Amino acid sequence: MSARNDIAPSTLGIELHDYGVEVEYIDSRTTVYRGVPEAITGPLKTSPGKEVHVLVTDPTETEGVMMYVNDLKTHDDVLESSGVGRVILAEDDEEELFPGVVARRLPGHQFEIEADPDVARGRVFVFVEDDWNEQSYEFVSE
């Protein structure tokens, strides 16, 4: 089975804690993105080779949708059973992941995420990670 298809996301359970963001997948598994997200207002440009996960909550902050950007490790059936979506972008491509949230693939395996929380009508988080560290960001209105 290919691990390179776009997958539509499902609605996931979300809990915001003082120690991080907890996500409950549709298969009842949970994960916590640890740490208080850094507030940002402008575009977020990632370092090369990082995994990028974008989460947008609903206005109640109890549900949300998550997209993995260019995840080539996770098979389609795993994403579909968890409710996480995926978008695959070629170099210089861009796509609106959700209303008010755009992902762009830059040269050198970098990504740029731009978001307007007012248009998204919820909180917009981006988690950037690799095998050694994890960074959390939240887009806030200027």
C-alpha positions as CSV (number, residue, x, y, z in Angstrom):
1,M,0.0,0.0,0.0
2,S,1.3,3.4,-0.9
3,A,2.3,5.8,1.9
4,R,2.1,8.9,-0.3
5,N,-1.6,9.6,-0.7
6,D,-3.5,12.7,0.5
7,I,-5.9,11.7,3.3
8,A,-8.8,13.7,4.5
9,P,-8.9,14.3,8.3
10,S,-11.6,13.3,10.8
11,T,-12.7,15.2,13.9
12,L,-10.5,14.4,16.9
13,G,-10.9,15.0,20.6
14,I,-8.6,17.7,22.0
15,E,-7.6,18.7,25.5
16,L,-5.5,21.7,26.2
17,H,-3.3,21.4,29.3
18,D,-0.7,23.6,31.0
19,Y,1.9,21.0,30.0
20,G,0.8,20.5,26.3
21,V,-1.9,19.6,23.9
22,E,-3.5,16.2,24.1
23,V,-5.0,14.6,21.0
24,E,-7.4,11.6,21.1
25,Y,-7.5,9.8,17.8
26,I,-10.7,8.2,16.5
27,D,-9.3,4.7,17.5
28,S,-9.2,6.0,21.1
29,R,-5.4,6.2,21.3
30,T,-4.0,9.5,22.7
31,T,-0.8,11.4,22.3
32,V,0.5,14.6,24.0
33,Y,2.5,17.3,22.3
34,R,4.5,18.5,25.3
35,G,5.4,22.0,26.2
36,V,3.6,25.4,26.0
37,P,3.4,26.4,22.4
38,E,5.4,29.5,21.3
39,A,3.0,32.2,20.2
40,I,3.7,33.4,16.6
41,T,2.0,35.9,14.3
42,G,3.8,35.6,11.0
43,P,4.6,32.6,8.7
44,L,6.5,29.7,10.4
45,K,9.4,28.3,8.3
46,T,10.6,24.9,9.4
47,S,14.1,23.5,9.3
48,P,14.9,20.9,6.7
49,G,13.8,17.3,7.3
50,K,11.4,18.0,10.1
51,E,8.0,16.4,10.5
52,V,5.2,18.9,10.5
53,H,1.8,18.4,12.1
54,V,-0.9,21.1,11.9
55,L,-3.9,21.1,14.4
56,V,-6.9,23.4,14.2
57,T,-9.3,23.3,17.1
58,D,-13.0,24.2,17.0
59,P,-14.2,27.3,18.9
60,T,-14.9,25.2,22.0
61,E,-11.3,23.9,22.0
62,T,-12.5,20.4,22.6
63,E,-12.4,19.0,19.0
64,G,-10.1,19.6,16.1
65,V,-8.6,18.3,12.9
66,M,-5.0,17.4,12.3
67,M,-2.9,17.2,9.1
68,Y,0.5,15.7,8.6
69,V,2.5,17.6,6.0
70,N,4.5,15.3,3.7
71,D,4.6,12.4,6.1
72,L,6.1,9.6,4.1
73,K,6.5,7.1,7.1
74,T,2.9,6.5,8.1
75,H,0.8,4.2,5.9
76,D,-2.6,5.3,4.6
77,D,-4.5,2.7,6.6
78,V,-2.9,3.9,9.9
79,L,-3.8,7.5,9.2
80,E,-7.4,6.6,8.2
81,S,-7.9,4.5,11.3
82,S,-6.5,7.3,13.5
83,G,-8.4,10.2,11.9
84,V,-5.3,12.2,11.0
85,G,-5.1,13.6,7.5
86,R,-2.1,14.0,5.2
87,V,-1.2,16.3,2.4
88,I,1.8,15.6,0.1
89,L,3.3,18.7,-1.5
90,A,5.9,18.9,-4.3
91,E,8.6,21.6,-4.1
92,D,7.1,25.0,-4.6
93,D,3.5,23.7,-4.1
94,E,1.1,25.2,-1.6
95,E,-2.3,24.1,-0.3
96,E,-4.9,25.5,2.0
97,L,-5.1,22.8,4.7
98,F,-8.1,24.4,6.4
99,P,-9.8,27.8,6.0
100,G,-7.1,30.3,6.9
101,V,-4.3,27.8,7.1
102,V,-1.8,27.4,4.2
103,A,1.2,25.0,3.9
104,R,4.0,25.6,1.3
105,R,6.9,23.4,0.4
106,L,10.0,25.4,0.0
107,P,13.3,24.3,-1.6
108,G,15.5,22.1,0.6
109,H,12.8,20.0,2.2
110,Q,11.5,23.0,4.3
111,F,8.0,24.0,4.8
112,E,6.2,27.3,5.6
113,I,2.9,27.4,7.4
114,E,0.8,30.5,7.4
115,A,-2.4,30.9,9.5
116,D,-5.0,33.4,10.4
117,P,-6.8,32.1,13.6
118,D,-9.7,34.5,13.0
119,V,-10.4,32.8,9.6
120,A,-9.7,29.4,11.0
121,R,-12.3,30.1,13.8
122,G,-10.3,28.2,16.3
123,R,-6.8,27.8,17.6
124,V,-4.0,26.8,15.2
125,F,-1.1,24.8,16.4
126,V,1.9,23.5,14.5
127,F,4.1,20.8,15.9
128,V,7.6,20.4,14.3
129,E,9.6,17.4,15.3
130,D,12.3,14.9,14.5
131,D,13.9,12.0,16.4
132,W,15.7,14.5,18.7
133,N,13.4,17.3,19.6
134,E,9.9,18.7,19.3
135,Q,8.8,22.3,19.0
136,S,5.2,23.6,19.4
137,Y,3.8,26.8,18.0
138,E,0.5,28.5,18.1
139,F,-0.6,31.2,15.6
140,V,-2.2,34.2,17.4
141,S,-3.8,37.3,16.0
142,E,-1.6,40.4,15.8
